[in-house]
Amino acid sequence: MKSSALKRSSKLKIYKSLIRPIVTCGCEAWTLTNRDEQYLRIFESRILRKFFGPVQNEDGFWRIRMNYELNDVIKYADIVRFV
């Protein structure tokens, strides 16, 4: 999934069709607390950062993607809203 040979749209389809349903399996019976929601969001951001990789600044330095950039990629359809 870290490969640059896969398109961004393909990676997003794989995430939405395979990974997210596996993580949320049985979510109908969950009682989500704020802490659980936080852990789900942390998990999702880590996975998406690994998929889409770092970003190069104008200075030429590499940095990780910020949360708002990841939200733009997934169109604000985070895992907690999915649950």
PDB file of N, CA, C and O in Angstrom:
ATOM      1  N   MET A   1       0.813  -1.190   0.000  1.00  0.00           N
ATOM      2  CA  MET A   1       0.000   0.000   0.000  1.00  0.00           C
ATOM      3  C   MET A   1       0.858   1.256   0.000  1.00  0.00           C
ATOM      4  O   MET A   1       0.367   2.336  -0.327  1.00  0.00           O
ATOM      5  N   LYS A   2       2.121   1.136   0.358  1.00  0.00           N
ATOM      6  CA  LYS A   2       3.002   2.300   0.342  1.00  0.00           C
ATOM      7  C   LYS A   2       3.508   2.604  -1.063  1.00  0.00           C
ATOM      8  O   LYS A   2       4.100   3.658  -1.295  1.00  0.00           O
ATOM      9  N   SER A   3       3.282   1.700  -1.988  1.00  0.00           N
ATOM     10  CA  SER A   3       3.810   1.846  -3.334  1.00  0.00           C
ATOM     11  C   SER A   3       3.209   3.054  -4.038  1.00  0.00           C
ATOM     12  O   SER A   3       2.018   3.338  -3.904  1.00  0.00           O
ATOM     13  N   SER A   4       4.031   3.745  -4.775  1.00  0.00           N
ATOM     14  CA  SER A   4       3.544   4.873  -5.549  1.00  0.00           C
ATOM     15  C   SER A   4       2.970   4.419  -6.885  1.00  0.00           C
ATOM     16  O   SER A   4       2.446   5.233  -7.646  1.00  0.00           O
ATOM     17  N   ALA A   5       3.066   3.115  -7.177  1.00  0.00           N
ATOM     18  CA  ALA A   5       2.515   2.585  -8.420  1.00  0.00           C
ATOM     19  C   ALA A   5       0.986   2.538  -8.368  1.00  0.00           C
ATOM     20  O   ALA A   5       0.325   2.618  -9.404  1.00  0.00           O
ATOM     21  N   LEU A   6       0.426   2.409  -7.160  1.00  0.00           N
ATOM     22  CA  LEU A   6      -1.025   2.430  -7.008  1.00  0.00           C
ATOM     23  C   LEU A   6      -1.518   3.866  -6.974  1.00  0.00           C
ATOM     24  O   LEU A   6      -0.903   4.728  -6.347  1.00  0.00           O
ATOM     25  N   LYS A   7      -2.626   4.116  -7.649  1.00  0.00           N
ATOM     26  CA  LYS A   7      -3.200   5.453  -7.635  1.00  0.00           C
ATOM     27  C   LYS A   7      -3.849   5.734  -6.295  1.00  0.00           C
ATOM     28  O   LYS A   7      -4.214   4.819  -5.558  1.00  0.00           O
ATOM     29  N   ARG A   8      -3.985   7.002  -5.996  1.00  0.00           N
ATOM     30  CA  ARG A   8      -4.618   7.432  -4.740  1.00  0.00           C
ATOM     31  C   ARG A   8      -6.054   6.928  -4.663  1.00  0.00           C
ATOM     32  O   ARG A   8      -6.507   6.502  -3.600  1.00  0.00           O
ATOM     33  N   SER A   9      -6.769   6.973  -5.778  1.00  0.00           N
ATOM     34  CA  SER A   9      -8.160   6.525  -5.775  1.00  0.00           C
ATOM     35  C   SER A   9      -8.257   5.026  -5.521  1.00  0.00           C
ATOM     36  O   SER A   9      -9.194   4.573  -4.865  1.00  0.00           O
ATOM     37  N   SER A  10      -7.311   4.257  -6.028  1.00  0.00           N
ATOM     38  CA  SER A  10      -7.308   2.814  -5.783  1.00  0.00           C
ATOM     39  C   SER A  10      -7.034   2.497  -4.323  1.00  0.00           C
ATOM     40  O   SER A  10      -7.666   1.612  -3.746  1.00  0.00           O
ATOM     41  N   LYS A  11      -6.102   3.212  -3.730  1.00  0.00           N
ATOM     42  CA  LYS A  11      -5.803   3.015  -2.321  1.00  0.00           C
ATOM     43  C   LYS A  11      -7.013   3.358  -1.462  1.00  0.00           C
ATOM     44  O   LYS A  11      -7.304   2.665  -0.487  1.00  0.00           O
ATOM     45  N   LEU A  12      -7.714   4.423  -1.821  1.00  0.00           N
ATOM     46  CA  LEU A  12      -8.888   4.835  -1.067  1.00  0.00           C
ATOM     47  C   LEU A  12     -10.014   3.814  -1.198  1.00  0.00           C
ATOM     48  O   LEU A  12     -10.727   3.553  -0.230  1.00  0.00           O
ATOM     49  N   LYS A  13     -10.180   3.237  -2.384  1.00  0.00           N
ATOM     50  CA  LYS A  13     -11.194   2.196  -2.579  1.00  0.00           C
ATOM     51  C   LYS A  13     -10.868   0.955  -1.769  1.00  0.00           C
ATOM     52  O   LYS A  13     -11.766   0.338  -1.196  1.00  0.00           O
ATOM     53  N   ILE A  14      -9.601   0.580  -1.712  1.00  0.00           N
ATOM     54  CA  ILE A  14      -9.190  -0.575  -0.917  1.00  0.00           C
ATOM     55  C   ILE A  14      -9.447  -0.317   0.559  1.00  0.00           C
ATOM     56  O   ILE A  14      -9.921  -1.198   1.277  1.00  0.00           O
ATOM     57  N   TYR A  15      -9.133   0.887   1.008  1.00  0.00           N
ATOM     58  CA  TYR A  15      -9.373   1.228   2.407  1.00  0.00           C
ATOM     59  C   TYR A  15     -10.861   1.155   2.733  1.00  0.00           C
ATOM     60  O   TYR A  15     -11.254   0.558   3.736  1.00  0.00           O
ATOM     61  N   LYS A  16     -11.688   1.763   1.883  1.00  0.00           N
ATOM     62  CA  LYS A  16     -13.121   1.836   2.167  1.00  0.00           C
ATOM     63  C   LYS A  16     -13.825   0.495   1.995  1.00  0.00           C
ATOM     64  O   LYS A  16     -14.831   0.245   2.660  1.00  0.00           O
ATOM     65  N   SER A  17     -13.323  -0.370   1.124  1.00  0.00           N
ATOM     66  CA  SER A  17     -14.016  -1.632   0.876  1.00  0.00           C
ATOM     67  C   SER A  17     -13.463  -2.808   1.674  1.00  0.00           C
ATOM     68  O   SER A  17     -14.179  -3.788   1.878  1.00  0.00           O
ATOM     69  N   LEU A  18     -12.217  -2.745   2.131  1.00  0.00           N
ATOM     70  CA  LEU A  18     -11.632  -3.867   2.872  1.00  0.00           C
ATOM     71  C   LEU A  18     -11.310  -3.552   4.323  1.00  0.00           C
ATOM     72  O   LEU A  18     -11.761  -4.252   5.229  1.00  0.00           O
ATOM     73  N   ILE A  19     -10.544  -2.517   4.542  1.00  0.00           N
ATOM     74  CA  ILE A  19     -10.017  -2.261   5.889  1.00  0.00           C
ATOM     75  C   ILE A  19     -11.084  -1.712   6.816  1.00  0.00           C
ATOM     76  O   ILE A  19     -11.247  -2.204   7.933  1.00  0.00           O
ATOM     77  N   ARG A  20     -11.816  -0.697   6.368  1.00  0.00           N
ATOM     78  CA  ARG A  20     -12.820  -0.102   7.250  1.00  0.00           C
ATOM     79  C   ARG A  20     -13.906  -1.098   7.659  1.00  0.00           C
ATOM     80  O   ARG A  20     -14.262  -1.124   8.837  1.00  0.00           O
ATOM     81  N   PRO A  21     -14.452  -1.920   6.758  1.00  0.00           N
ATOM     82  CA  PRO A  21     -15.451  -2.902   7.206  1.00  0.00           C
ATOM     83  C   PRO A  21     -14.905  -3.946   8.179  1.00  0.00           C
ATOM     84  O   PRO A  21     -15.626  -4.398   9.068  1.00  0.00           O
ATOM     85  N   ILE A  22     -13.654  -4.327   8.020  1.00  0.00           N
ATOM     86  CA  ILE A  22     -13.067  -5.307   8.943  1.00  0.00           C
ATOM     87  C   ILE A  22     -12.935  -4.703  10.333  1.00  0.00           C
ATOM     88  O   ILE A  22     -13.225  -5.367  11.329  1.00  0.00           O
ATOM     89  N   VAL A  23     -12.502  -3.457  10.408  1.00  0.00           N
ATOM     90  CA  VAL A  23     -12.325  -2.796  11.700  1.00  0.00           C
ATOM     91  C   VAL A  23     -13.670  -2.572  12.382  1.00  0.00           C
ATOM     92  O   VAL A  23     -13.768  -2.688  13.603  1.00  0.00           O
ATOM     93  N   THR A  24     -14.689  -2.257  11.623  1.00  0.00           N
ATOM     94  CA  THR A  24     -15.988  -1.936  12.209  1.00  0.00           C
ATOM     95  C   THR A  24     -16.933  -3.128  12.265  1.00  0.00           C
ATOM     96  O   THR A  24     -18.131  -2.951  12.490  1.00  0.00           O
ATOM     97  N   CYS A  25     -16.434  -4.307  12.070  1.00  0.00           N
ATOM     98  CA  CYS A  25     -17.267  -5.503  12.125  1.00  0.00           C
ATOM     99  C   CYS A  25     -17.896  -5.624  13.521  1.00  0.00           C
ATOM    100  O   CYS A  25     -17.195  -5.608  14.532  1.00  0.00           O
ATOM    101  N   GLY A  26     -19.198  -5.741  13.554  1.00  0.00           N
ATOM    102  CA  GLY A  26     -19.889  -5.860  14.822  1.00  0.00           C
ATOM    103  C   GLY A  26     -20.138  -4.544  15.515  1.00  0.00           C
ATOM    104  O   GLY A  26     -20.441  -4.524  16.708  1.00  0.00           O
ATOM    105  N   CYS A  27     -20.019  -3.443  14.797  1.00  0.00           N
ATOM    106  CA  CYS A  27     -20.148  -2.132  15.435  1.00  0.00           C
ATOM    107  C   CYS A  27     -21.581  -1.841  15.895  1.00  0.00           C
ATOM    108  O   CYS A  27     -21.800  -0.906  16.665  1.00  0.00           O
ATOM    109  N   GLU A  28     -22.555  -2.628  15.434  1.00  0.00           N
ATOM    110  CA  GLU A  28     -23.934  -2.406  15.869  1.00  0.00           C
ATOM    111  C   GLU A  28     -24.090  -2.657  17.366  1.00  0.00           C
ATOM    112  O   GLU A  28     -24.968  -2.079  18.005  1.00  0.00           O
ATOM    113  N   ALA A  29     -23.252  -3.506  17.917  1.00  0.00           N
ATOM    114  CA  ALA A  29     -23.353  -3.862  19.336  1.00  0.00           C
ATOM    115  C   ALA A  29     -22.412  -3.052  20.225  1.00  0.00           C
ATOM    116  O   ALA A  29     -22.402  -3.235  21.443  1.00  0.00           O
ATOM    117  N   TRP A  30     -21.627  -2.167  19.633  1.00  0.00           N
ATOM    118  CA  TRP A  30     -20.682  -1.389  20.419  1.00  0.00           C
ATOM    119  C   TRP A  30     -21.382  -0.273  21.173  1.00  0.00           C
ATOM    120  O   TRP A  30     -22.383   0.275  20.711  1.00  0.00           O
ATOM    121  N   THR A  31     -20.849   0.051  22.326  1.00  0.00           N
ATOM    122  CA  THR A  31     -21.208   1.289  23.005  1.00  0.00           C
ATOM    123  C   THR A  31     -19.956   2.159  22.972  1.00  0.00           C
ATOM    124  O   THR A  31     -19.040   1.988  23.776  1.00  0.00           O
ATOM    125  N   LEU A  32     -19.937   3.082  22.037  1.00  0.00           N
ATOM    126  CA  LEU A  32     -18.744   3.901  21.824  1.00  0.00           C
ATOM    127  C   LEU A  32     -18.627   4.975  22.889  1.00  0.00           C
ATOM    128  O   LEU A  32     -19.552   5.755  23.115  1.00  0.00           O
ATOM    129  N   THR A  33     -17.500   5.000  23.522  1.00  0.00           N
ATOM    130  CA  THR A  33     -17.177   6.082  24.435  1.00  0.00           C
ATOM    131  C   THR A  33     -16.299   7.085  23.687  1.00  0.00           C
ATOM    132  O   THR A  33     -15.867   6.824  22.564  1.00  0.00           O
ATOM    133  N   ASN A  34     -16.048   8.199  24.296  1.00  0.00           N
ATOM    134  CA  ASN A  34     -15.174   9.192  23.662  1.00  0.00           C
ATOM    135  C   ASN A  34     -13.774   8.637  23.443  1.00  0.00           C
ATOM    136  O   ASN A  34     -13.114   8.953  22.454  1.00  0.00           O
ATOM    137  N   ARG A  35     -13.336   7.816  24.369  1.00  0.00           N
ATOM    138  CA  ARG A  35     -12.001   7.220  24.245  1.00  0.00           C
ATOM    139  C   ARG A  35     -11.949   6.255  23.062  1.00  0.00           C
ATOM    140  O   ARG A  35     -10.960   6.227  22.329  1.00  0.00           O
ATOM    141  N   ASP A  36     -13.011   5.460  22.871  1.00  0.00           N
ATOM    142  CA  ASP A  36     -13.073   4.547  21.729  1.00  0.00           C
ATOM    143  C   ASP A  36     -13.079   5.309  20.409  1.00  0.00           C
ATOM    144  O   ASP A  36     -12.407   4.919  19.455  1.00  0.00           O
ATOM    145  N   GLU A  37     -13.840   6.392  20.364  1.00  0.00           N
ATOM    146  CA  GLU A  37     -13.867   7.217  19.160  1.00  0.00           C
ATOM    147  C   GLU A  37     -12.481   7.781  18.860  1.00  0.00           C
ATOM    148  O   GLU A  37     -12.061   7.833  17.704  1.00  0.00           O
ATOM    149  N   GLN A  38     -11.781   8.201  19.898  1.00  0.00           N
ATOM    150  CA  GLN A  38     -10.433   8.740  19.726  1.00  0.00           C
ATOM    151  C   GLN A  38      -9.498   7.666  19.180  1.00  0.00           C
ATOM    152  O   GLN A  38      -8.704   7.938  18.280  1.00  0.00           O
ATOM    153  N   TYR A  39      -9.587   6.448  19.716  1.00  0.00           N
ATOM    154  CA  TYR A  39      -8.736   5.360  19.232  1.00  0.00           C
ATOM    155  C   TYR A  39      -9.041   5.005  17.781  1.00  0.00           C
ATOM    156  O   TYR A  39      -8.127   4.716  17.007  1.00  0.00           O
ATOM    157  N   LEU A  40     -10.306   5.024  17.411  1.00  0.00           N
ATOM    158  CA  LEU A  40     -10.660   4.742  16.018  1.00  0.00           C
ATOM    159  C   LEU A  40     -10.109   5.805  15.078  1.00  0.00           C
ATOM    160  O   LEU A  40      -9.608   5.482  14.000  1.00  0.00           O
ATOM    161  N   ARG A  41     -10.198   7.060  15.476  1.00  0.00           N
ATOM    162  CA  ARG A  41      -9.664   8.138  14.635  1.00  0.00           C
ATOM    163  C   ARG A  41      -8.141   8.064  14.531  1.00  0.00           C
ATOM    164  O   ARG A  41      -7.575   8.324  13.469  1.00  0.00           O
ATOM    165  N   ILE A  42      -7.478   7.709  15.633  1.00  0.00           N
ATOM    166  CA  ILE A  42      -6.018   7.555  15.605  1.00  0.00           C
ATOM    167  C   ILE A  42      -5.630   6.420  14.671  1.00  0.00           C
ATOM    168  O   ILE A  42      -4.698   6.555  13.878  1.00  0.00           O
ATOM    169  N   PHE A  43      -6.344   5.297  14.760  1.00  0.00           N
ATOM    170  CA  PHE A  43      -6.071   4.163  13.881  1.00  0.00           C
ATOM    171  C   PHE A  43      -6.228   4.571  12.421  1.00  0.00           C
ATOM    172  O   PHE A  43      -5.369   4.275  11.591  1.00  0.00           O
ATOM    173  N   GLU A  44      -7.324   5.250  12.115  1.00  0.00           N
ATOM    174  CA  GLU A  44      -7.587   5.643  10.740  1.00  0.00           C
ATOM    175  C   GLU A  44      -6.516   6.595  10.212  1.00  0.00           C
ATOM    176  O   GLU A  44      -6.055   6.441   9.082  1.00  0.00           O
ATOM    177  N   SER A  45      -6.121   7.567  11.013  1.00  0.00           N
ATOM    178  CA  SER A  45      -5.114   8.517  10.540  1.00  0.00           C
ATOM    179  C   SER A  45      -3.764   7.839  10.334  1.00  0.00           C
ATOM    180  O   SER A  45      -3.039   8.185   9.401  1.00  0.00           O
ATOM    181  N   ARG A  46      -3.418   6.883  11.185  1.00  0.00           N
ATOM    182  CA  ARG A  46      -2.150   6.155  10.995  1.00  0.00           C
ATOM    183  C   ARG A  46      -2.161   5.355   9.705  1.00  0.00           C
ATOM    184  O   ARG A  46      -1.184   5.352   8.957  1.00  0.00           O
ATOM    185  N   ILE A  47      -3.268   4.678   9.451  1.00  0.00           N
ATOM    186  CA  ILE A  47      -3.372   3.884   8.224  1.00  0.00           C
ATOM    187  C   ILE A  47      -3.289   4.787   7.000  1.00  0.00           C
ATOM    188  O   ILE A  47      -2.551   4.488   6.061  1.00  0.00           O
ATOM    189  N   LEU A  48      -4.028   5.876   6.999  1.00  0.00           N
ATOM    190  CA  LEU A  48      -4.029   6.777   5.846  1.00  0.00           C
ATOM    191  C   LEU A  48      -2.669   7.438   5.646  1.00  0.00           C
ATOM    192  O   LEU A  48      -2.253   7.661   4.509  1.00  0.00           O
ATOM    193  N   ARG A  49      -1.975   7.752   6.729  1.00  0.00           N
ATOM    194  CA  ARG A  49      -0.631   8.334   6.584  1.00  0.00           C
ATOM    195  C   ARG A  49       0.327   7.333   5.955  1.00  0.00           C
ATOM    196  O   ARG A  49       1.189   7.714   5.163  1.00  0.00           O
ATOM    197  N   LYS A  50       0.186   6.064   6.296  1.00  0.00           N
ATOM    198  CA  LYS A  50       1.041   5.048   5.684  1.00  0.00           C
ATOM    199  C   LYS A  50       0.698   4.866   4.209  1.00  0.00           C
ATOM    200  O   LYS A  50       1.592   4.690   3.382  1.00  0.00           O
ATOM    201  N   PHE A  51      -0.581   4.909   3.880  1.00  0.00           N
ATOM    202  CA  PHE A  51      -1.009   4.739   2.494  1.00  0.00           C
ATOM    203  C   PHE A  51      -0.533   5.858   1.594  1.00  0.00           C
ATOM    204  O   PHE A  51      -0.008   5.610   0.509  1.00  0.00           O
ATOM    205  N   PHE A  52      -0.715   7.090   2.041  1.00  0.00           N
ATOM    206  CA  PHE A  52      -0.475   8.236   1.173  1.00  0.00           C
ATOM    207  C   PHE A  52       0.891   8.865   1.340  1.00  0.00           C
ATOM    208  O   PHE A  52       1.276   9.705   0.526  1.00  0.00           O
ATOM    209  N   GLY A  53       1.631   8.491   2.359  1.00  0.00           N
ATOM    210  CA  GLY A  53       3.009   8.913   2.504  1.00  0.00           C
ATOM    211  C   GLY A  53       3.193  10.371   2.895  1.00  0.00           C
ATOM    212  O   GLY A  53       2.221  11.087   3.133  1.00  0.00           O
ATOM    213  N   PRO A  54       4.455  10.807   2.959  1.00  0.00           N
ATOM    214  CA  PRO A  54       4.760  12.178   3.394  1.00  0.00           C
ATOM    215  C   PRO A  54       4.541  13.203   2.273  1.00  0.00           C
ATOM    216  O   PRO A  54       4.319  12.850   1.114  1.00  0.00           O
ATOM    217  N   VAL A  55       4.610  14.455   2.651  1.00  0.00           N
ATOM    218  CA  VAL A  55       4.447  15.578   1.726  1.00  0.00           C
ATOM    219  C   VAL A  55       5.717  16.412   1.778  1.00  0.00           C
ATOM    220  O   VAL A  55       6.321  16.574   2.839  1.00  0.00           O
ATOM    221  N   GLN A  56       6.118  16.940   0.628  1.00  0.00           N
ATOM    222  CA  GLN A  56       7.303  17.784   0.590  1.00  0.00           C
ATOM    223  C   GLN A  56       6.887  19.248   0.679  1.00  0.00           C
ATOM    224  O   GLN A  56       6.031  19.710  -0.076  1.00  0.00           O
ATOM    225  N   ASN A  57       7.506  19.973   1.617  1.00  0.00           N
ATOM    226  CA  ASN A  57       7.245  21.409   1.792  1.00  0.00           C
ATOM    227  C   ASN A  57       7.864  22.208   0.663  1.00  0.00           C
ATOM    228  O   ASN A  57       8.566  21.671  -0.195  1.00  0.00           O
ATOM    229  N   GLU A  58       7.587  23.515   0.683  1.00  0.00           N
ATOM    230  CA  GLU A  58       8.214  24.417  -0.291  1.00  0.00           C
ATOM    231  C   GLU A  58       9.721  24.495  -0.070  1.00  0.00           C
ATOM    232  O   GLU A  58      10.486  24.754  -0.999  1.00  0.00           O
ATOM    233  N   ASP A  59      10.142  24.262   1.197  1.00  0.00           N
ATOM    234  CA  ASP A  59      11.558  24.310   1.546  1.00  0.00           C
ATOM    235  C   ASP A  59      12.323  23.083   1.062  1.00  0.00           C
ATOM    236  O   ASP A  59      13.554  23.075   1.065  1.00  0.00           O
ATOM    237  N   GLY A  60      11.598  22.049   0.647  1.00  0.00           N
ATOM    238  CA  GLY A  60      12.241  20.816   0.222  1.00  0.00           C
ATOM    239  C   GLY A  60      12.302  19.764   1.311  1.00  0.00           C
ATOM    240  O   GLY A  60      12.792  18.659   1.080  1.00  0.00           O
ATOM    241  N   PHE A  61      11.808  20.094   2.500  1.00  0.00           N
ATOM    242  CA  PHE A  61      11.794  19.143   3.603  1.00  0.00           C
ATOM    243  C   PHE A  61      10.531  18.296   3.554  1.00  0.00           C
ATOM    244  O   PHE A  61       9.479  18.751   3.103  1.00  0.00           O
ATOM    245  N   TRP A  62      10.649  17.061   4.021  1.00  0.00           N
ATOM    246  CA  TRP A  62       9.507  16.146   4.048  1.00  0.00           C
ATOM    247  C   TRP A  62       8.844  16.204   5.411  1.00  0.00           C
ATOM    248  O   TRP A  62       9.519  16.357   6.430  1.00  0.00           O
ATOM    249  N   ARG A  63       7.517  16.082   5.433  1.00  0.00           N
ATOM    250  CA  ARG A  63       6.757  16.069   6.676  1.00  0.00           C
ATOM    251  C   ARG A  63       5.574  15.109   6.518  1.00  0.00           C
ATOM    252  O   ARG A  63       5.196  14.747   5.403  1.00  0.00           O
ATOM    253  N   ILE A  64       5.004  14.708   7.646  1.00  0.00           N
ATOM    254  CA  ILE A  64       3.831  13.841   7.579  1.00  0.00           C
ATOM    255  C   ILE A  64       2.611  14.680   7.232  1.00  0.00           C
ATOM    256  O   ILE A  64       2.603  15.896   7.420  1.00  0.00           O
ATOM    257  N   ARG A  65       1.596  14.024   6.731  1.00  0.00           N
ATOM    258  CA  ARG A  65       0.357  14.731   6.388  1.00  0.00           C
ATOM    259  C   ARG A  65      -0.388  15.109   7.658  1.00  0.00           C
ATOM    260  O   ARG A  65      -0.436  14.345   8.622  1.00  0.00           O
ATOM    261  N   MET A  66      -0.958  16.286   7.637  1.00  0.00           N
ATOM    262  CA  MET A  66      -1.744  16.764   8.772  1.00  0.00           C
ATOM    263  C   MET A  66      -3.144  16.161   8.707  1.00  0.00           C
ATOM    264  O   MET A  66      -3.568  15.664   7.663  1.00  0.00           O
ATOM    265  N   ASN A  67      -3.858  16.209   9.833  1.00  0.00           N
ATOM    266  CA  ASN A  67      -5.198  15.633   9.894  1.00  0.00           C
ATOM    267  C   ASN A  67      -6.160  16.297   8.915  1.00  0.00           C
ATOM    268  O   ASN A  67      -6.996  15.617   8.320  1.00  0.00           O
ATOM    269  N   TYR A  68      -6.057  17.597   8.741  1.00  0.00           N
ATOM    270  CA  TYR A  68      -6.972  18.265   7.817  1.00  0.00           C
ATOM    271  C   TYR A  68      -6.704  17.842   6.369  1.00  0.00           C
ATOM    272  O   TYR A  68      -7.627  17.820   5.554  1.00  0.00           O
ATOM    273  N   GLU A  69      -5.446  17.506   6.041  1.00  0.00           N
ATOM    274  CA  GLU A  69      -5.141  17.006   4.698  1.00  0.00           C
ATOM    275  C   GLU A  69      -5.728  15.609   4.500  1.00  0.00           C
ATOM    276  O   GLU A  69      -6.229  15.286   3.423  1.00  0.00           O
ATOM    277  N   LEU A  70      -5.663  14.791   5.540  1.00  0.00           N
ATOM    278  CA  LEU A  70      -6.266  13.453   5.449  1.00  0.00           C
ATOM    279  C   LEU A  70      -7.781  13.550   5.339  1.00  0.00           C
ATOM    280  O   LEU A  70      -8.398  12.768   4.616  1.00  0.00           O
ATOM    281  N   ASN A  71      -8.387  14.496   6.046  1.00  0.00           N
ATOM    282  CA  ASN A  71      -9.839  14.688   5.946  1.00  0.00           C
ATOM    283  C   ASN A  71     -10.243  15.116   4.544  1.00  0.00           C
ATOM    284  O   ASN A  71     -11.305  14.723   4.061  1.00  0.00           O
ATOM    285  N   ASP A  72      -9.417  15.913   3.888  1.00  0.00           N
ATOM    286  CA  ASP A  72      -9.699  16.295   2.508  1.00  0.00           C
ATOM    287  C   ASP A  72      -9.640  15.089   1.581  1.00  0.00           C
ATOM    288  O   ASP A  72     -10.415  14.996   0.629  1.00  0.00           O
ATOM    289  N   VAL A  73      -8.732  14.175   1.854  1.00  0.00           N
ATOM    290  CA  VAL A  73      -8.585  12.982   1.014  1.00  0.00           C
ATOM    291  C   VAL A  73      -9.811  12.079   1.128  1.00  0.00           C
ATOM    292  O   VAL A  73     -10.307  11.569   0.124  1.00  0.00           O
ATOM    293  N   ILE A  74     -10.296  11.883   2.354  1.00  0.00           N
ATOM    294  CA  ILE A  74     -11.434  10.977   2.543  1.00  0.00           C
ATOM    295  C   ILE A  74     -12.765  11.714   2.516  1.00  0.00           C
ATOM    296  O   ILE A  74     -13.804  11.115   2.794  1.00  0.00           O
ATOM    297  N   LYS A  75     -12.753  12.986   2.192  1.00  0.00           N
ATOM    298  CA  LYS A  75     -13.966  13.805   2.062  1.00  0.00           C
ATOM    299  C   LYS A  75     -14.774  13.840   3.354  1.00  0.00           C
ATOM    300  O   LYS A  75     -16.003  13.768   3.321  1.00  0.00           O
ATOM    301  N   TYR A  76     -14.099  13.949   4.478  1.00  0.00           N
ATOM    302  CA  TYR A  76     -14.713  14.076   5.809  1.00  0.00           C
ATOM    303  C   TYR A  76     -15.629  12.898   6.154  1.00  0.00           C
ATOM    304  O   TYR A  76     -16.563  13.062   6.939  1.00  0.00           O
ATOM    305  N   ALA A  77     -15.382  11.725   5.587  1.00  0.00           N
ATOM    306  CA  ALA A  77     -16.157  10.514   5.908  1.00  0.00           C
ATOM    307  C   ALA A  77     -15.316   9.638   6.816  1.00  0.00           C
ATOM    308  O   ALA A  77     -14.915   8.539   6.432  1.00  0.00           O
ATOM    309  N   ASP A  78     -15.052  10.117   8.010  1.00  0.00           N
ATOM    310  CA  ASP A  78     -14.171   9.378   8.909  1.00  0.00           C
ATOM    311  C   ASP A  78     -14.853   8.118   9.459  1.00  0.00           C
ATOM    312  O   ASP A  78     -16.053   7.913   9.274  1.00  0.00           O
ATOM    313  N   ILE A  79     -14.079   7.305  10.120  1.00  0.00           N
ATOM    314  CA  ILE A  79     -14.528   5.993  10.567  1.00  0.00           C
ATOM    315  C   ILE A  79     -15.588   6.090  11.652  1.00  0.00           C
ATOM    316  O   ILE A  79     -16.452   5.218  11.741  1.00  0.00           O
ATOM    317  N   VAL A  80     -15.544   7.122  12.475  1.00  0.00           N
ATOM    318  CA  VAL A  80     -16.538   7.278  13.533  1.00  0.00           C
ATOM    319  C   VAL A  80     -17.899   7.610  12.932  1.00  0.00           C
ATOM    320  O   VAL A  80     -18.921   7.117  13.411  1.00  0.00           O
ATOM    321  N   ARG A  81     -17.927   8.422  11.908  1.00  0.00           N
ATOM    322  CA  ARG A  81     -19.195   8.704  11.213  1.00  0.00           C
ATOM    323  C   ARG A  81     -19.708   7.448  10.516  1.00  0.00           C
ATOM    324  O   ARG A  81     -20.918   7.238  10.428  1.00  0.00           O
ATOM    325  N   PHE A  82     -18.809   6.625  10.027  1.00  0.00           N
ATOM    326  CA  PHE A  82     -19.199   5.364   9.388  1.00  0.00           C
ATOM    327  C   PHE A  82     -19.869   4.435  10.385  1.00  0.00           C
ATOM    328  O   PHE A  82     -20.844   3.762  10.052  1.00  0.00           O
ATOM    329  N   VAL A  83     -19.347   4.395  11.614  1.00  0.00           N
ATOM    330  CA  VAL A  83     -19.927   3.550  12.657  1.00  0.00           C
ATOM    331  C   VAL A  83     -21.292   4.092  13.022  1.00  0.00           C
ATOM    332  O   VAL A  83     -21.968   3.533  13.886  1.00  0.00           O
TER     333      VAL A  83
END
